Amino acid sequence: MPTTAPLDHIAAGSGPGLVLIHGTGADASSNWGPLIDSLSDRYTVVAPNLPGAGATPTGPNPLDLGTLADQVLATANAVGLNRFHLAGHSIGATIATALAARHPESVNSLFLHAGWLRTGPREAFMFDSWAELLRTDPALLARQLILTAMGTDFLTALTEAQFADLAAGFTAMLNTRVLGQIDLDTRIDLRAEAPRVTAPTLVLSSTDDRIVPPHHQQALAIAIPHAEHHHTPGGHGLPFEDPTRFFSLITEYVDKCQAQTPAWKSSQVGG
């Protein structure tokens, strides 16, 4: 078991374990709240807050993918889980991949949405732009994120008033505490880790993803042995754009994998 300290987190429910890792700039509640509520009647759901989110502090050193993976595992262990299903969105998908590679004995299944195998020059340029705008003009960053994170159908249906409300909400959510997460976004490289994943894996692409386009998920799925790669309508921000459909996809996959999980693979410590 890791010796690293657990992260601030939400924990709810009872039963087999399910760990959820949020995306850049979000937190456990905003990314996963409705899913936690809907699954806590039959799963022990743990949703950590990454450094800069919730009550998890930032530190003086750059974030490290492997260390974060170990911290997520420590968080699950602190709640009483030594085996669990694992889902991640965006940077959360990259952390989940690293965790599944580093600790295969802990992961019963893996669900990855909008993840990527390696940050390319385009993505690094975009993430650097996010960081600069977050420091200097959060309102402009909010507008950029709305136009790139949401799917075409969602954006087409918005009125001027709804765009204004959405921009205000995004601006209020943005905080320089997440600069460390954005910096980590620029440095993702899972080429060594992905082939070591042994858990059943579903990699999900949003067809309108303009932040991490679907070819990145295709590369990730190819690198993970026996991974499935599915597509669904929507943008990178699908958990916020259409949470009902997004969470139903996760629920369906986790329920299927749980039904196929041998009884000896207990999610409870000492089980």
N, C-alpha and C positions, 0 to 999 in steps of 0.2 A: 504494500500500500504506500502511496506517496506520503512524504513527510511535510509537504507544503500545507499552508493554512487554507481552510475553506473560504469561499467567497460569500459575500452577502447573497441571500437567495430567498425565493419563495418555495415553500414545501407544503403540499396538501395531499389529502387522500390516503388510501391504503391499497395494498395489493402489489402486483409486479411493478418494477421501477420504470419510470420514463423520465429522462433528463432532456431539457429543452434549452438550447443556447441561442441567445438573441443576436441580432445584427448590429452593425455599427450605428451608434447614435440612438439606438432604442434602449429599452431595459426589459427586465423579465416580465413586468406587468403589461407594458404597452405592446410588446411583441406577442405575448402568449396568454394574456388574461382569460379570454373566453375559452381557450382550449384547456387551460388548467381547470376552470370551473366545470367543463363538460366531461372531463376524464377522471376527476378526483373521486368519482364514485366507484371506480374499479382499478385505478392505478395510483401508486405513490408517485406524484409528479414533483420534480425538483427543477426549478428554473433559476440558475445563478445569474447574478449581475456582474458583468465584466468590469474591470477597472475603469472608473469614470462613470459608471452607471449605478443607480441605487445608492446604497451605503458603502459600496466597495471603493476604497480610496485609490487614487492614482499614486504612482511612485516616481522616484527620480530616474529610474532606468527605462529604456525602451521595452515595450512588451515583447515577450518571447512566446512563440506559438506552442512549443513543447511545455513550457512552464504553465501556460494557461490551461492546456489539456490536463496537466497533473492537478491543477487547482480545481478544475471542474470535477475530476474524479474524487478529490478530497472532499468536495462539497457533497457529492452523492454518498460517499462513505459516512460522512458526519450525520446524514439523515437516516442511515441504516441500510444503504444499498451497496451491495458489492457486484451485482449484475443488473443491467437495465437496458431498455431500449433507448436510443439516442437520436435526437433530431436537432438540426441546426439550420439557421437561415443566414445567408450571406457570410460575413466573417464567422458567424457561429457554425456554418457548415464546414469551414476550413478547420476550426478548432475541433469539431466533432470528428473529422477525418483523422486529425493528428492523435486524438484520444484513442480512437478505434485501432490505429496502427501501433501505438505505444502500449496499449493495455487491452489486447484482444480478448483476454479472459473475462473482461468486465462488460463487454458489449454484445447484447443479444441480437440487435438489428440496428441499422443505420439509415436515417432519412435525411437527405441533403438537398436543400433548396437554394438555388442561386449561388452556389459555391464555385470555386475555381481551383485549378491545379497549381497554377503559377501566375503571379502578377506580370502582365506584359507592359511594354512601354506606354501603350494607350491608357491602360488602367492606372499606371503609376502617375502619369500626367494628370489624369482626372482626380485622383485622390490628393495629389499635391495641391491642385486647384481648390478642392474642398477645404483643405487645411488653411490656405491663405484667405479664402473668403470667410471661413469661420472666425478667423482673427480680426478681419477688417470690415466685413459687411455680411452679417448673418442673414439679413433679410434677402439679399441677393442670392445667397446660397440656398435659402429655402425655396425661392422661385426655381432655381436650377434643379433642385432635387425633385420638386413636383413634376417638372417637365420630363425628367429622365427616369424617375423611379416608377411612375404610374403607367399603366397600359393605355393604348390608344383609345379603346372604347370608353374607358373610365374618364379620360380627359375630355373626349368629345362631348360627353354628356353633362359636363359641368357648366354652370352659369357663371357670369362675371362675379356675382356675389359669392358663389361657392369657391371660386378661385381665390378670392380675397380672404375668405375665412380659412381656407386650407393654408394659404401662405402665412397668415397670422399664427395658426396653430403650429406649423413647422418652425417658424422663427422662435416661438416661445420654447420649443423643445430643444433647440440647438444650444450647446454649451461647450465651452472650450475644454471641459474635463474629458471630452472624448477625443482630443487630439492624439492621444496615444493609440487609440483604436485605429484612427485613420492612418497613422504612421505604420502600424502593423499591416494594414491593407496593402501598403506599397511593397511589402517585403515577403509576401506569401510565396512559398515554394514547397510543394508537397510531393515533388517527383520521387523522393526517396521513401516517403512514408506511405503513399497511396497503395503501392503494390503489396504492402504488409497487412492491409485490412483483410480480415477473414469473415467478418459478420455479413449476413445478407444485407445488401445495400440497394436503396432506390435513390437515384439522382434525378431531381426534378428541375426542369428548365421552364421559365416563363417565356412564352414566345415573343413578347414585346420587350424583353429585358434589354435596356439600353445602357445599363450600368455594368453588368457582367453578362454579355451576350451569350446565347445558348451554346456557341462553339466551345466556351470554357467548360460548361457542364459536360459536354460530350468528351472533352479531353480527360476530365476527372473520372467519368464513368469508364472510359477505356483503361485508365491506369489502375482502377480498383478491380481486382479479380471478380468476375461473375456479377458485376453490378448491372442493375437495370437502369435504363435512361428513358424517362418519360417527359412529355411536353404538356403544358397546360396554358390556356389563354391568360393574358395578363402581363403585368410588368414586374420589375424587380421587387417593388413594394407590395407584392400580392398579399402578405399577411395583414396589411392595412387597407388595401384596395378591395379585396373580396375575402375577408376572413372566414366566412362560412364555407366557401369552397376549399380554401387552402387547408383549413383545419380538418375538413372531412377527408381530404386526401391523406393527411397524416394519420388520422384515426383509423381509416381503412387499412393502411399498411401496417401500423403497429398491431392492430387487432389480429390481422392475418399472421404476422410473425409470432405473436404471443401464442396463438393457437398451435403453432408448429414448434414451440420451444419445449424441449424435454423438461419434465418436472424437476430433474436434478439441477437444472440451471436456475436455481432460486435467485431472486433479486435481493433477498434479505441476507444481511451479514449473519453468518452462522447457520443459514438455512440449509 
